[in-house]
Amino acid sequence: MRLIHVTYRAVFTQLKSSSFRMNGPVNVEVIERYNQWVCQSPDTGVEFNFTKMPSAESARKECESRFERMMSDGWWIFGREPRPAGQKGPREDGPRLLNPQEIQMKDGQVYFLEVNDFTHIFDPKNPNRPTDDKDKSAQAACGQYPRIRNFISLKANVEPTCKACAEIYRAR
């Protein structure tokens, strides 16, 4: 698991404090700026004059209370997945919508789950696999290369936590 910085986005209608009637949707994002969470428009980059909050949860609640209605089903979480270990250089990919299966939230922080955070199985059709060293990497049935200690035995009758490996496990 690696800590990542995220942005929360949602769509609302009609700001309560506004004297103008706006019929269209208002896109809002909650971002962290200088250890304070603020609300701004992702379309214009203009910050709303809401109270700056110490946590993302309190900033989202503040934002929800300032608008008449939330049009989206909930808050979407956008972020960049961390660079693989050992890779250097500039990143060219931008933030993307994160799936709930690839992140974990603890103590108000968002962590990106990596390949070694799941249990895997070997491909049952591939008999050539290392079994001697606990730190060497081998290819799992899903095609990724986790540590050897993250593999579980097929004889244990325990489904792996990796979604791709679990599908192969169920199909065997």
N, C-alpha and C positions, 0 to 999 in steps of 0.2 A: 504494500500500500504506500502510495506517495501522496503527500498533500498537494492540492492544486487550488488555484484561485479561480473562482467562478463568478458568473453573472446570472442573476435571476431575472426572468422576463415574463410579463403578463400583459393582457389587453384589458382596458377599462373603458367605461363611458362616463362622461360628464364629471369634471372636477367640481366638488361641492362649493368651494370658495370662489368659483368663477361666476361673474355676472352674465357672461355670454353663454348662450345655449349652443353646445356642440353636439351634433347628432352622430358624428363619426366616431370610430374607435380611437382610443389614445393608447399608444404603445409606451410601456413604462419598463425600465430596468433598474434593478437595485445592484449597485456596485460598491466595492470597497475602495475608498480613497483616503489615504493618510490615516489608517486605522479607524476610520469612521465609515459607516454604511450610508450612502446617499441614494436618492431616487432621481433619475433623469430620463429624458426622452432619447431613445436610441436613434430616432430619425433626425433630430436636430442637435443632440448633444447638450441641450440646455438643461440645467439642473432645476428641479422643482424646489420651491421654498418650503420644504418640509424640515422637520427636526432631524438633525444628524443623529444616528443611533450607533451604539457600540456593537450591536450584533445584527446579522442579516435577518434573523427571525423578527426582531422588533421593528426593523425598517420595513419589512414586508407588511406587518400588521398596521403600521402607521400609514403606509401607502393605501392599503385596502380601506382604511377608515376615511381617507380623504377623497375617495371617489364614490359615486353613487352605486355603481354596479361593476362587478368583474365579469367580463365577457368570456375569458378563457377558462378552461376547466381547472386550472391551478397555475402554479408558477413553473416555468420551464427553466432548466438549469443548463447554462452554456459554459463551456470551458475548453481548454486545450489539454489533450492527454499528454502526459509527461514524455519527454524524450527518452528513448531506450538507453539503458546504462551503457556508458562508453561512447555514445555518439556525441559529436561536437559540431559546432557550426550553427549558423542561423536557421531558425525554423521558418518554413514558408507557409505552413498550414495555419489557418486562423481558428478561432473558437468555433465549436460545433455543439449541437444539441447532444447532451449526454444521456445515455440510457440508464435507468435505475439499476440494471444488473451490473454495470461497470463502475459504479461509485458506491461509497459507503459514507454515511454522515455520523460523525462522533463529536460531541462537545461543540457543536456549531461550526465545525470544520468539515470540508469535503475531501475525501481521499479517493484516489483513482486505484481501482483494483488491478493488479498486474498478474501475469501468468503464474507466478509462484504463490499467489494467494488462493489458488484453487487446487483441488486434487485431480489427478489425471490417470488415464490407463494407457498401457502400451497397445499398439495395434495388434489384435490377436492374430492377424495374418502375417506379421513380421516377427519371425523367431530370432533374428539377429539383434539383440539389444544388450547393452552393458548392464551388469548387475553387481560389479565389484566396488566401485567408488561412489560414495554418497554425494560428492559435489560435482561430478561430471554430469553433463547434460545429454539427454537422449530425446529423440523425437517422440512425442506423444501421439495418440491416435488423432488428435485434432490438428496436428501439423506444427504445433509450437514446441519449444525446447525448454521445459521447466527443469528444476533440479530433480535429481533422482529421488530425493526424500519426499517429493510431492506426488509420486506414483503410488497407486494402491493396487492390490492384487485382485485379479478377476475372481479368484477363489473365495474372496471375503464376502461376496454378495452384497457389496456396498456400492451404491451408485456414486460416481465421481461428481464433484461440484462444478466442474467445467461443463458448460452447456453442450459443446460439440462432442466431447468425450462421452457425455451422458447419452447422447443420441446413438452413438456407436455401441455403447454398453447395452442399451435397450434392444438394439437390432440384432445382437449376437445370439 
